[in-house]
Amino acid sequence: MTATAVGFEANPHGSGGYRVRSESDRALLGEVDTVEEAYELIAATLPEGCGPAVVGTPDQL
């Protein structure tokens, strides 16, 4: 099994709603109105076949 580091963040912004970004390159994935929509966007952006999150670095796995 190959481990892939995937990271996203959802941050509230001043005008309301949330900005969703990739942690690796800070690319903006989108702006949404609710935290639920933010995590739906994150889930839709995960690589195909992505399994559950685990604690550790790719080298540790």
N, C-alpha and C positions, 0 to 999 in steps of 0.2 A: 504494500500500500504506500502511495506517495502522499506526503503531507504538504498541504498548501496553506500558507498564511493568508488569511482573508480578514480584512478589518474595515469597518465602516463606523461612522459616528453620526448621530442625529442631535443637532443643537437648536434650541429655540432661538429665534431672531427677534429683534426689537419690534418689528411691525406685525408680529404674530406669526404663528406657524413654525415650521422647522426646516432647516437646511440639512440635507443629507450629503455627506462627503465620504470619499474613499480616504482611509487613513494613510495609505502608502504615498499617494501623490497629491492629496488634498483636492482632487477633481470633484467638482460639484455634480452630484448625481441627480439632484432635483430639490425643489421646494414644495412642501406640502402643508396642509392646514392642521393636521392632528398628529400626535405621536403614533397613533395606530397606523396611519398612512405612511409615516416615516419608516416604521419597521416592516410594513408590507413592501415598500420599495427596496429596502435592504434585502429581504428574503427573495424578492424577484431578481436581484442582481447577483446572488450567490452562484458560483459555478455549478453546472449540471452534475448531479451525483454527489454533491457536497453532503457530508454526514454531519453528525452532531459536533458541537464545539467541544474541545478538550483543552485542558490547561497544559501549556508547554510550548516550546519552540519547535519548529520543524526538525531541528537536529536532535531534540530529545525524543521525538517519536520514532 
